[in-house]
Amino acid sequence: MLVIKSPSNDPYFNIASEEYILDNFQEDVFLLYINNPSIIVGKYQNTLAQLNVDYINENQIKVVRRLTGGGAVFHDLGNINFAFICHKKNDDEPGFERYTVPIIKYLNLLGVNAELKGRNDLVIDDKKFSGNARLSTNDKVLQHGTLLFSAKINDLSMALKADPLKFKDKAVQSIRSRVTNISEHLASPLSCQDFENGLIEFITSSYQQAKLYIFNQYDTDAINTLAAEKYSSWNWNFGTSPEYNFDKSIKTKGGILEIRLNVQNGIIKEIKLNGDFFTRLPVERLINAFKGCRHHTAAVKEVIRSFKVEDYLINISGDDLLKAFF
């Protein structure tokens, strides 16, 4: 087994590295990485429905879709992420136990009473510190999980505080759980870096012929290319969301403004504007300009900037209209 510690805190790079290893490495791999603040959404989720968009934009938090299913998770510099990317074993089962047991054993050595609970969560005193997800190919398994060590729990809560009333779809929804940081349960204080290094040593000593591996220049260039072409792209992170209907109402100086959207592959296909507002110019021209637009802040803002909104909606600004879209 190769044991790899990512040299990067960029979530695009690190999520891309999992796919790169899955497709290109013949050896089994244990990968560790820490991301800058980011939201990692499951492959089958409606991305926008998992986010507090205003908080994400204000704090410049990156959003990345991963290869595996399950719910959205928040990453920051106090959150260590691990991945086992291994060939299937003869006795391999679809559950999560095989690749969570090493993590539990390491924590037990540190005096932490961790356990696997339910389908895919690791908990301490019934509080979740690790969510796990899994992808199975013909001959390999990718199983990865979070390890909340000293994460900013309030940031986690705010970033994932989406309004469930805005969206109507059949996408996989995230399940919110009570969470905790590992650092709060250690018998002796330990830094995040020391915890990570200790986990690397434990995994290296637990698997026969395990050895450290550092990405070479070819690896790094290939991962950066995959990150640029796929994992940092709007098409992958937002455009592959399932079809959904979006409905939001806001109060403005010009009255109540309600937006109703039908969105397919991240593109606005239908839009309706309702409310008790007054209009000056025919509002249909303004409404129709959004058809074919991405349901994304930058794209919607660009359309709004091409109009003087108050010429159409009396006492309703472009900023008001933008707020109604998210």
URZI-V661950 format. One record per residue. N is the residue number from 1. RES is the residue in one letter. SS is DSSP state (h for helix, s for strand, l for the rest). BURIAL is b if it has 9 or more other C-alpha atoms within 8 Angstrom, else e. D_LAST is the distance of its C-alpha to the last C-alpha in Angstrom with 2 decimals. Layout:
<<N/RES/SS/BURIAL/D_LAST> <N/RES/SS/BURIAL/D_LAST>>
//
This chain:
<<1/M/l/b/44.99> <2/L/s/b/43.30> <3/V/s/b/41.46> <4/I/s/b/38.84> <5/K/s/b/37.01> <6/S/l/b/34.25> <7/P/l/e/34.90> <8/S/l/b/31.21> <9/N/l/b/28.27> <10/D/l/e/25.82> <11/P/h/b/23.67> <12/Y/h/b/23.70> <13/F/h/b/27.49> <14/N/h/b/28.01> <15/I/h/b/26.06> <16/A/h/b/27.79> <17/S/h/b/31.09> <18/E/h/b/30.96> <19/E/h/b/30.88> <20/Y/h/b/33.51> <21/I/h/b/35.80> <22/L/h/b/35.36> <23/D/h/e/36.44> <24/N/h/e/39.05> <25/F/l/e/40.83> <26/Q/l/e/43.85> <27/E/l/e/44.19> <28/D/l/b/42.24> <29/V/s/b/39.78> <30/F/s/b/38.37> <31/L/s/b/35.50> <32/L/s/b/34.09> <33/Y/s/b/31.22> <34/I/s/b/29.08> <35/N/l/b/25.65> <36/N/l/b/24.02> <37/P/l/b/20.83> <38/S/s/b/18.69> <39/I/s/b/16.89> <40/I/s/b/19.00> <41/V/s/b/17.66> <42/G/l/b/20.11> <43/K/l/b/21.12> <44/Y/l/b/20.11> <45/Q/l/b/16.69> <46/N/l/b/13.28> <47/T/h/b/12.01> <48/L/h/e/8.26> <49/A/h/b/9.56> <50/Q/h/b/11.79> <51/L/l/b/9.85> <52/N/l/b/8.97> <53/V/h/b/6.78> <54/D/h/e/8.16> <55/Y/h/b/11.48> <56/I/h/b/11.61> <57/N/h/e/11.21> <58/E/h/e/13.57> <59/N/l/e/16.04> <60/Q/l/e/15.99> <61/I/l/b/16.01> <62/K/s/b/16.72> <63/V/s/b/15.41> <64/V/s/b/18.25> <65/R/s/b/19.05> <66/R/l/b/22.63> <67/L/l/e/25.43> <68/T/l/b/25.81> <69/G/l/b/24.14> <70/G/l/b/23.12> <71/G/l/b/20.19> <72/A/l/b/18.03> <73/V/s/e/19.96> <74/F/s/b/19.69> <75/H/s/b/22.36> <76/D/l/b/23.93> <77/L/l/b/27.47> <78/G/l/b/28.75> <79/N/s/b/27.85> <80/I/s/b/30.49> <81/N/s/b/29.70> <82/F/s/b/32.52> <83/A/s/b/33.08> <84/F/s/b/36.21> <85/I/s/b/36.61> <86/C/s/b/39.91> <87/H/s/b/42.18> <88/K/l/e/42.45> <89/K/l/e/45.42> <90/N/l/e/47.89> <91/D/l/e/46.85> <92/D/l/e/43.11> <93/E/l/e/41.08> <94/P/l/e/37.41> <95/G/l/e/36.76> <96/F/l/b/35.59> <97/E/l/e/38.84> <98/R/h/e/40.63> <99/Y/h/b/38.16> <100/T/h/b/37.19> <101/V/h/e/40.84> <102/P/h/b/41.48> <103/I/h/b/38.59> <104/I/h/b/39.92> <105/K/h/e/43.44> <106/Y/h/b/42.48> <107/L/h/b/40.77> <108/N/h/b/43.79> <109/L/h/e/46.01> <110/L/l/e/44.10> <111/G/l/e/44.73> <112/V/l/b/41.24> <113/N/l/e/41.32> <114/A/s/b/38.56> <115/E/s/e/38.33> <116/L/s/b/36.44> <117/K/s/e/34.99> <118/G/l/e/33.55> <119/R/l/e/32.49> <120/N/l/b/31.10> <121/D/s/b/30.66> <122/L/s/b/33.02> <123/V/s/b/33.53> <124/I/s/b/35.68> <125/D/l/e/36.74> <126/D/l/e/34.12> <127/K/s/b/31.30> <128/K/s/b/29.40> <129/F/s/b/29.76> <130/S/s/b/29.37> <131/G/s/b/27.32> <132/N/s/b/28.95> <133/A/s/b/28.13> <134/R/s/b/30.60> <135/L/s/b/31.17> <136/S/s/e/34.58> <137/T/l/e/36.05> <138/N/l/e/39.56> <139/D/l/e/41.25> <140/K/s/b/38.80> <141/V/s/b/36.44> <142/L/s/b/33.46> <143/Q/s/b/32.65> <144/H/s/b/30.56> <145/G/s/b/29.30> <146/T/s/b/28.02> <147/L/s/b/30.44> <148/L/s/b/28.93> <149/F/l/b/31.72> <150/S/l/b/30.52> <151/A/l/b/26.75> <152/K/l/e/24.72> <153/I/h/e/23.81> <154/N/h/e/21.65> <155/D/h/e/19.50> <156/L/h/b/19.36> <157/S/h/e/18.26> <158/M/h/b/15.52> <159/A/h/b/14.09> <160/L/l/b/14.11> <161/K/l/b/13.02> <162/A/l/b/10.17> <163/D/l/e/9.73> <164/P/l/e/11.99> <165/L/l/e/11.71> <166/K/l/b/8.38> <167/F/s/b/10.13> <168/K/s/e/13.67> <169/D/s/e/15.51> <170/K/l/e/18.72> <171/A/l/e/17.68> <172/V/l/b/19.32> <173/Q/l/e/17.73> <174/S/l/e/18.56> <175/I/l/e/21.21> <176/R/l/e/21.12> <177/S/l/e/24.61> <178/R/l/e/26.59> <179/V/s/e/27.08> <180/T/l/b/29.79> <181/N/l/b/31.05> <182/I/h/b/34.32> <183/S/h/b/35.69> <184/E/h/e/35.95> <185/H/h/e/38.43> <186/L/l/b/40.77> <187/A/l/e/44.37> <188/S/l/e/44.58> <189/P/l/e/41.90> <190/L/l/e/40.70> <191/S/l/e/38.42> <192/C/h/b/35.57> <193/Q/h/e/37.61> <194/D/h/e/40.74> <195/F/h/b/38.97> <196/E/h/b/37.66> <197/N/h/e/41.12> <198/G/h/e/42.75> <199/L/h/b/40.62> <200/I/h/b/41.60> <201/E/h/e/45.25> <202/F/h/b/45.03> <203/I/h/b/43.57> <204/T/h/b/46.08> <205/S/h/e/48.95> <206/S/h/e/47.81> <207/Y/l/e/47.85> <208/Q/l/e/50.99> <209/Q/l/e/51.10> <210/A/l/b/47.66> <211/K/s/e/47.31> <212/L/s/e/44.86> <213/Y/s/e/43.29> <214/I/l/e/41.59> <215/F/l/b/39.47> <216/N/l/e/41.69> <217/Q/h/e/40.70> <218/Y/h/e/40.40> <219/D/h/e/38.05> <220/T/h/b/35.90> <221/D/h/e/35.73> <222/A/h/b/34.87> <223/I/h/b/32.07> <224/N/h/b/30.63> <225/T/h/e/30.78> <226/L/h/b/29.01> <227/A/h/b/26.31> <228/A/h/b/25.84> <229/E/h/e/26.04> <230/K/h/b/24.06> <231/Y/h/b/22.43> <232/S/l/b/20.71> <233/S/l/b/19.60> <234/W/h/e/16.21> <235/N/h/b/18.16> <236/W/h/b/19.25> <237/N/h/b/16.35> <238/F/h/b/13.55> <239/G/h/b/15.62> <240/T/l/b/17.79> <241/S/l/b/15.25> <242/P/l/b/16.73> <243/E/l/b/15.85> <244/Y/s/b/13.24> <245/N/s/b/12.04> <246/F/s/b/8.60> <247/D/s/b/9.03> <248/K/s/b/7.56> <249/S/s/b/10.08> <250/I/s/b/10.58> <251/K/s/e/14.04> <252/T/s/b/15.22> <253/K/l/e/18.79> <254/G/l/b/19.01> <255/G/s/b/18.14> <256/I/s/b/15.57> <257/L/s/b/12.84> <258/E/s/b/11.38> <259/I/s/b/9.47> <260/R/s/b/10.83> <261/L/s/b/10.60> <262/N/s/b/13.14> <263/V/s/b/12.50> <264/Q/s/b/15.68> <265/N/l/b/16.34> <266/G/l/b/12.91> <267/I/s/b/13.79> <268/I/s/b/12.56> <269/K/s/b/15.83> <270/E/s/e/15.42> <271/I/s/b/13.41> <272/K/s/e/14.47> <273/L/s/b/14.06> <274/N/s/e/15.74> <275/G/s/e/16.85> <276/D/l/e/19.90> <277/F/l/b/19.33> <278/F/l/e/22.13> <279/T/s/b/22.25> <280/R/l/b/24.73> <281/L/l/e/24.56> <282/P/l/e/23.81> <283/V/l/b/20.05> <284/E/h/e/20.49> <285/R/h/e/20.88> <286/L/h/b/17.50> <287/I/h/b/15.81> <288/N/h/e/17.93> <289/A/l/b/17.09> <290/F/l/b/13.75> <291/K/l/b/15.76> <292/G/l/e/16.55> <293/C/l/b/13.77> <294/R/s/b/12.09> <295/H/l/b/8.48> <296/H/l/e/8.44> <297/T/h/e/7.84> <298/A/h/e/11.59> <299/A/h/b/12.17> <300/V/h/b/9.87> <301/K/h/b/11.31> <302/E/h/e/14.68> <303/V/h/b/14.65> <304/I/h/b/13.80> <305/R/h/e/16.62> <306/S/l/e/18.99> <307/F/l/e/18.94> <308/K/l/b/20.06> <309/V/h/b/17.41> <310/E/h/b/19.74> <311/D/h/b/22.38> <312/Y/l/b/20.42> <313/L/s/b/18.58> <314/I/l/b/21.03> <315/N/l/e/19.99> <316/I/l/b/16.28> <317/S/l/b/15.42> <318/G/h/b/13.45> <319/D/h/e/11.58> <320/D/h/b/10.87> <321/L/h/b/9.65> <322/L/h/b/7.30> <323/K/h/e/5.81> <324/A/h/b/5.71> <325/F/l/b/3.85> <326/F/l/e/0.00>>
//
